[in-house]
Amino acid sequence: MRRSTRSFISKAFVVVALGVLAGCASTPVTCPSPDYSPVIASLTAADLALLDSVPRNNMARGERAASLLGSAACDSTSSTAIKSSNQFNYECVIAGMMPARIVIGAHYDKVWQGQGVIDNWTGIVVLQMLAHWFAAHPPVHTMVFVAFGEEEPGMIGSRDYVRQRGVDNVAAMVNIDTLGIGPLTIDSRSDEALACRAREAAAASGVETRSNALRESVSDWEPFDRRGVPILNFHSLDARSLRLLHSSRDRRSNLIDARLEEAARGILNAVIYLDRSAENIVER
């Protein structure tokens, strides 16, 4: 999670021919109930064990993140050097029935303070869990899982990713950053249509969510948002727990396993529901 020293100024813009979910587009939003049985699945003991031996330097963290994504039997994998950096973006693509893409991202890099377990190895653990699930359950959309580098200096990796790959045919971007220290939170700066679907899908799986907008923080959703891609940002922060970031308190002992497992289940069901809402997504 990138901590910002300035406030974000909310931008109003009209989204034309993007991945808008028709059932959620009105104001106020009325969220439809999910029309599928929720998946009651979450992190395994092996997933949680990944939090006990987190690499301490960013090169090793990137290599480990790439290995975890690569173990998901992706249709294709790639690593792309980040401009003016020794870090890489690592990508796992699982082909769907539609060419429209849902990009799901989490950053692996850390600041020098703390172990970087919460910010953001939790995101990497959930990201690889999602990749494994969709590899075993073929999606409707083409799912693109990305472990971003260089988030902490200012979303350098995700900005470079957007610059290199573009955003054509990206229906949505889902960002996962800093889980397990509070309830699953949907950033209120998220696209309203995506957020309402995510809330309903998470609730159907027994996970209640909260909403806030911490103006002091930004993350890898920002470069996609700037290009007009609907974004959905998951975290677990509030104004109090934000102080844990970038400090020696970012360590395994401060992670609440039950909260992380709950978040993983809620995010999984939210992404499944977004993927299956194909008839309501307008391909770019």
Residue pairs with C-beta under 8 A, 6 or more apart in sequence:
1 119
1 120
1 151
1 177
1 178
1 217
1 219
1 235
1 237
1 245
2 151
2 152
2 153
2 154
2 155
2 217
2 218
2 219
3 216
3 217
3 242
3 245
3 246
4 215
4 216
4 217
4 218
5 216
7 215
7 216
8 189
8 215
8 218
10 189
13 228
15 191
15 228
15 230
17 282
17 284
18 171
18 228
18 229
18 230
18 282
18 284
19 100
19 170
19 171
19 172
19 229
19 230
19 281
19 282
19 283
19 284
20 193
20 230
20 280
20 281
20 282
21 193
21 194
21 196
21 197
21 274
21 277
21 280
21 281
22 280
23 30
23 31
23 32
23 197
23 277
23 280
24 30
24 31
24 32
24 192
24 193
24 194
24 196
24 197
25 193
27 192
29 192
29 193
29 196
30 196
31 196
31 197
31 199
31 200
32 197
32 200
33 200
33 204
34 197
34 200
34 201
34 204
34 269
34 273
36 272
36 273
36 276
38 201
38 204
38 205
38 206
38 269
39 133
39 205
39 265
39 268
39 269
39 272
40 205
40 206
40 265
41 133
41 265
41 268
42 261
42 262
42 264
42 265
42 268
43 125
43 126
43 129
43 260
43 261
43 264
47 125
47 128
47 129
47 264
48 125
48 257
48 260
48 261
50 68
50 121
50 124
50 125
51 117
51 121
51 122
51 125
51 252
51 255
52 252
54 61
54 115
54 116
54 117
54 121
54 252
55 61
55 63
55 64
56 115
56 116
58 87
58 108
58 109
58 110
58 149
59 86
59 87
61 108
61 109
61 110
61 116
61 121
61 124
62 87
62 88
62 90
62 108
62 109
62 147
62 149
64 108
65 90
65 108
65 124
65 127
65 128
65 147
66 77
66 79
66 88
66 90
66 147
68 124
68 125
68 127
68 128
69 77
69 90
69 91
69 92
69 127
69 128
69 131
69 145
69 147
70 77
70 92
71 128
71 132
72 92
72 94
72 128
72 131
72 132
72 135
72 145
73 132
73 135
74 92
74 93
74 94
74 131
74 135
74 145
75 93
75 94
75 95
76 91
76 92
76 93
77 90
77 91
77 92
77 93
78 90
78 91
78 93
79 88
79 89
79 90
79 91
80 88
80 89
80 91
80 160
80 161
80 164
81 88
82 88
82 89
82 149
82 150
82 156
82 157
82 160
83 156
83 160
85 149
85 150
85 156
85 157
87 109
87 149
87 150
87 157
88 149
89 146
89 147
89 148
89 149
89 157
89 158
89 160
89 161
90 146
90 147
91 144
91 145
91 146
91 147
92 131
92 144
92 145
92 146
93 142
93 143
93 144
93 145
94 131
94 134
94 135
94 138
94 139
94 142
94 143
94 145
95 138
95 142
96 138
96 139
96 140
96 141
96 142
96 143
96 275
97 138
97 139
97 140
97 141
97 278
98 140
98 141
98 142
98 278
98 283
99 142
99 169
99 283
100 141
100 142
100 169
100 170
100 171
100 281
100 283
100 284
101 141
101 142
101 143
101 144
101 169
101 170
101 171
102 139
102 141
102 142
102 143
102 144
102 170
102 171
102 172
102 173
102 174
102 271
102 274
102 275
103 144
103 146
103 170
103 172
103 173
103 174
103 224
103 229
104 127
104 130
104 143
104 144
104 145
104 146
104 173
104 174
104 175
104 176
104 271
105 127
105 145
105 146
105 147
105 148
105 158
105 173
105 174
105 175
105 176
105 220
105 221
106 120
106 123
106 124
106 126
106 127
106 146
106 147
106 148
106 175
106 176
106 177
106 220
107 120
107 123
107 147
107 148
107 149
107 150
107 151
107 152
107 157
107 158
107 177
107 219
107 220
108 120
108 121
108 124
108 147
108 148
108 149
109 116
109 148
109 149
109 150
109 151
109 152
109 157
110 116
110 119
110 120
110 121
110 152
110 250
111 152
111 246
113 246
113 247
113 248
113 250
114 246
114 247
114 248
114 249
114 250
114 251
115 250
115 251
115 252
116 250
117 250
117 251
117 252
117 255
118 178
118 179
118 180
118 181
118 244
118 245
118 250
118 251
118 254
118 255
119 177
119 178
119 245
119 246
119 250
120 151
120 176
120 177
120 178
122 176
122 178
122 179
122 180
122 255
122 260
122 263
123 176
123 177
123 178
123 179
124 147
125 260
125 264
126 176
126 179
126 260
126 263
126 264
126 267
127 145
127 147
127 176
128 145
129 264
129 268
130 145
130 267
130 268
130 271
131 143
131 145
133 268
134 143
134 275
139 275
140 275
140 276
140 278
141 171
141 275
141 278
141 281
143 275
146 158
146 161
148 155
148 157
148 158
148 161
148 220
149 156
149 157
150 156
150 157
150 160
151 157
151 158
151 177
151 219
151 220
155 218
155 219
155 220
155 222
155 223
157 220
158 220
158 222
158 223
158 224
159 223
161 223
162 223
162 224
162 227
167 224
167 227
167 228
167 229
167 284
168 284
169 283
169 284
170 224
170 229
170 284
171 230
171 281
171 282
171 283
171 284
172 191
172 194
172 229
172 230
172 231
172 232
172 274
172 281
173 221
173 224
173 225
173 229
173 230
173 231
173 232
174 194
174 231
174 232
174 233
174 234
174 267
174 270
174 271
174 274
175 219
175 220
175 221
175 231
175 232
175 233
175 234
176 234
176 235
176 267
177 219
177 220
177 233
177 234
177 235
178 235
178 236
178 237
178 245
179 234
179 235
179 236
179 259
179 260
179 263
179 264
180 236
180 255
180 256
180 257
180 259
180 260
180 263
181 236
181 237
181 241
181 244
181 254
181 255
181 256
181 259
182 236
182 237
182 238
182 241
182 256
182 259
183 208
183 209
183 210
183 236
183 259
183 262
184 202
184 207
184 208
184 209
184 210
184 234
184 236
184 259
184 262
184 263
184 266
184 267
185 209
185 210
185 211
185 212
185 234
185 235
185 236
185 237
185 238
186 195
186 198
186 199
186 209
186 210
186 211
186 232
186 233
186 234
187 211
187 212
187 213
187 214
187 221
187 233
187 234
187 235
188 195
188 211
188 212
188 213
189 213
189 225
189 231
189 233
190 198
190 221
190 231
190 232
190 233
191 230
191 231
191 232
193 230
194 230
194 231
194 232
194 274
195 211
195 232
197 270
197 273
197 274
197 277
198 209
198 232
198 234
198 266
198 270
198 273
198 274
199 209
200 273
201 266
201 269
201 270
201 272
201 273
201 274
202 208
202 209
202 265
202 266
202 267
202 269
202 270
203 209
204 269
205 265
205 266
205 268
205 269
206 265
207 262
207 263
207 265
207 266
207 269
209 266
212 237
212 238
212 239
214 237
214 238
214 239
214 242
216 242
217 235
217 237
217 242
217 245
219 233
219 235
221 231
221 232
221 233
224 231
225 231
232 270
232 274
234 263
234 267
234 270
236 259
236 263
237 245
244 250
244 254
